[in-house]
Amino acid sequence: MKLYGSLVSPYVARVAFAARLKGLTLIPELPPGGIKSAEFLHLNPIGKMPAMEIDGRPLAESMVLLDYLEDAYPTPALLPASAYERAQSRLLGRIVDLYVTVQARYFFTNMNPATRKADEVAAGVLAYRKSLEQLEHFMGPGPYAVGSTLGYADVAMMPCLQMMASVAGACGVVDPYDGLPRLGSWWRKLQTDPVTVAFIDEYHNAFMNFMASRR
Ligand SMILES: N[C@@H](CCC(=O)N[C@@H](CS)C(=O)NCC(=O)O)C(=O)O
């Protein structure tokens, strides 16, 4: 079983972290020719990371890969037991992918203060905030995103929200979870758990090194 991609991608990071929580050794590797090479496109014609190769067969899309790991390696379970909470966990991941991380474009294109367009950043701040409110609405009361143990929803949310906080932060968003009590206490909870702290740091360092290399 192979995981293709780099930890700089929050989508790759969520798969790597899920695998780690399951005790699997699944270190992401960049395909030798990159993700637009003919070899990689043969495996994953979507041309995005992550992708996996499982017994010679291809699989892609990070949330599908989380589900694969959960089905193939059920212990320890990352999804909760109840049907509602399983759906709630998947919904949180979907909101992150469809409504939260898409707002990163407003910030990525305005990282340089010299060329920053204030109206674009302002639109991004509003759209990002709205998407966080949507996430907050569907989260559980804590301490984790769904229930009282670290699981699927936390793994799906953590690197993506870390990435969003970094790029929005670079454009002046100081406390994205202000006035969002569930998200705020969830994020603070993650900072108290050595397992999540280590992973957040690892992902954050990979992402920040990547951003520095683009300057
Ligand atoms: N929906 C995909 C998103 C993956 C994605 O956008 N990956 C980015 C890196 S963060 C990528 O590979 N981008 C390359 C491109 O779009 O050309 C997933 O969840 O796996």
The ligand as an SDF file (V2000), in Angstrom:
LIG
                    3D

 20 19  0  0  0  0  0  0  0  0999 V2000
  -10.6480   16.8270   -3.3680 N   0  0  0  0  0  0  0  0  0  0  0  0
   -9.2490   16.4610   -3.3580 C   0  0  0  0  0  0  0  0  0  0  0  0
   -8.4130   17.7150   -3.2860 C   0  0  0  0  0  0  0  0  0  0  0  0
   -6.9350   17.4110   -3.4650 C   0  0  0  0  0  0  0  0  0  0  0  0
   -6.1510   18.6670   -3.8400 C   0  0  0  0  0  0  0  0  0  0  0  0
   -6.7180   19.7170   -4.2050 O   0  0  0  0  0  0  0  0  0  0  0  0
   -4.8310   18.5480   -3.7650 N   0  0  0  0  0  0  0  0  0  0  0  0
   -3.9990   19.6410   -4.1890 C   0  0  0  0  0  0  0  0  0  0  0  0
   -2.8430   19.8480   -3.2170 C   0  0  0  0  0  0  0  0  0  0  0  0
   -3.4180   20.5660   -1.7120 S   0  0  0  0  0  0  0  0  0  0  0  0
   -3.3980   19.2900   -5.5440 C   0  0  0  0  0  0  0  0  0  0  0  0
   -2.9740   18.1910   -5.7470 O   0  0  0  0  0  0  0  0  0  0  0  0
   -3.3610   20.2780   -6.4510 N   0  0  0  0  0  0  0  0  0  0  0  0
   -2.7510   20.1380   -7.7290 C   0  0  0  0  0  0  0  0  0  0  0  0
   -3.6090   20.6590   -8.8310 C   0  0  0  0  0  0  0  0  0  0  0  0
   -4.7830   21.0050   -8.5760 O   0  0  0  0  0  0  0  0  0  0  0  0
   -3.1240   20.7220   -9.9470 O   0  0  0  0  0  0  0  0  0  0  0  0
   -8.9860   15.5360   -2.1730 C   0  0  0  0  0  0  0  0  0  0  0  0
   -9.6840   15.6300   -1.1580 O   0  0  0  0  0  0  0  0  0  0  0  0
   -8.0960   14.6750   -2.2750 O   0  0  0  0  0  0  0  0  0  0  0  0
  1  2  1  0
  2  3  1  0
  2 18  1  0
  3  4  1  0
  4  5  1  0
  5  6  2  0
  5  7  1  0
  7  8  1  0
  8  9  1  0
  8 11  1  0
  9 10  1  0
 11 12  2  0
 11 13  1  0
 13 14  1  0
 14 15  1  0
 15 16  2  0
 15 17  1  0
 18 19  2  0
 18 20  1  0
M  END
$$$$
